[in-house]
Amino acid sequence: MIRSIFAVLFVAVFLILSLPIQGVLLIVGKFNPMAKKKASLAIVSWAFNVVIFISGIKRTVIGEENVPKDQAVLYVGNHRSIFDIVLSYPRVPNPTGFIAKKEILRVPLLNIWMIYMDCLFLDRSDIRKGLEMVLTAIEKVKNGISIFIYPEGTRNKTDEPLGEFHKGSFKIAQKSGCPIIPVVINHSDEIFEKHLPFIKSTKVTIEYCKPIILKDLEKEDQKNIDQYVKNIIEETYLKNA
């Protein structure tokens, strides 16, 4: 109970007190967009790390050396908890946008930070807008901004390791040629989802698998890249379970 209260209070206070910072970053972005992106990454990462500390979460990180530091990538992760972004975002080395559902845009102040973080918002009810979002993501990757996506489309609430992967999620890598980094998180649902509405101190594991370069794969694996990546994530998830 105490962890939940403190975490919610911190997020609320951070969002309110960070409003002037958002104003400063807006001005900075007009002269140096990349400086704004890097500053946003640092500030939000700090806030997420405070939430992790308050929540009593212990992270074991494996394979972080597999993430390229000199180019944009497509992070592909499994998704079981609202804490997945909180856990993984502070570890990215360069500006990175998450693909999130459009409903998050309704949250005041948080929506501004997400826009600053190059997040993209998916309208699941509009196929055309979904395609436009993918095209925007491709352009961001080409301009040096990594993208983090959950190809299951929503949180997996089943006992199965993974849900089905949407093939369209991989067009970002197919069209931009960027490496794919599978990101596997274990036990994140034990922080919150398994005992709502309380936050529980939990040990989680985050593993970054080796980069996947599409052009280096066999033709069949390129064609079925969704299943190829899913197999890697599932194997890693079961290994770390």
Order of alpha helices (4+ residues) and beta strands (2+ residues): alpha-alpha-alpha-beta-beta-alpha-beta-alpha-beta-alpha-beta-alpha-beta-beta-alpha-alpha
